Amino acid sequence: MAIEKASRFMAICKKFKPHLLMVLAQIGYTFLYFITEASFNHGLNPHVYVTYRHLVGGVVVLPFAYFLERKVRPKLTLALFLEIFVLSLLGVSLTLNMYFASLRYTSPTFLSSMVNTIASVTFVIAVILRLEGLDLRSRRGMAKVLGTLVSLAGVMTMTLYKGSVIRNLSGALIQIRGGGDAIHENWLKGSILTVASCITWSIWYIMQAVTLKRYPAQLSLTTWMSFVGGAQSAVFAVCVEHEPAKWIIGFNIDLWSIIYSGVVCSGLIIFIQLWCTEVKGPVFVTMFNPFSTILVAFLAYFVLGERLYMGRSMPSYNGAKSHYATPSREDHCIM
């Protein structure tokens, strides 16, 4: 009887393995939110962070990719390397640097809500490229369309509507201090960068599915994207950041932020996403993004004592944040 229950449980776990892995990935991204917020407020340059993060991820995953995929790793041709170069540009250097640049000009809440459109944009692109089936005469097809519309409506509500504040009955268990430099808003420039980063992120998810058909070695692909993307980001960071002191990382929250994001996010989670993309498709991977938003709002409210609203409008800053705006410690939204 016990053996039968155990086998049944294992069968269920195997069936929902991609779902469980993506939930764990979003939990990993949730902790990343708070660690990077603390490190950016401490003075870590976001573009330097992106560079170090992916180089660390590449170093960590490299031994596993080399030994575990020796027999399944295809030969790397010039055409395939160029494809990986573009893939790294879309998903690592270009997207993340635009993401952090847009945080300097817009509301963090606006950006975090716009990121949730990635699933909808990915779905639309996948349908256009015929990577995702859509039959409007079936219930499943109608559910996909309805889910896309609901997602977009949710983003608009989170961005434009600010309801009443939900009182926090307990104080903050953890304090994360922000810097004192002013933020200069430029909503046009920030919105363009935000939309562009969401589009390139969506294309990245789609391109993963295409590349995995030619290079079905998730660990090796993760390693290549980390190293190539890190190198691309390094070139960009050197162009925009000319102070050598910004590249020096001390034994503090900056170091732990880079190690965590490199090992967990750029290494483990990217590998999980590639595996799930190959098994379930790119739309499946992106549909879990809102789960991280919910977890962040929950922890920010109960642990950091931040204000939580029924909806959220685009706020005006008063200069109390750091120079590189990070996801707001003051305001979060819930629907």
Secondary structure, DSSP 8 states (H G I E B T S, - for coil): -HHHHHHHHHHHHHHTHHHHHHHHHHHHHHHHHHHHHHHHHHT--HHHHHHHHHHHHHHHHHHHHHHHSTTT-----HHHHHHHHHHHIIIIIHHHHHHHHHTTTS-HHHHHHHHTTHHHHHHHHHHHTTSS---TTSHHHHHHHHHHHHHHHHHHHHHH-EEEEE--SS--SS------------HHHHHHHHHHHHHHHHHHHHHHHHHHHH---HHHHHHHHHHHHHHHHHHHHHHH---GGGG---TTHHHHHHHHIIIIIIIIIHHHHHHHHHHH-HHHHHTTHHHHHHHHHHHHHHTS--EEEEE-------S-S-SS--S-SSEEEE-
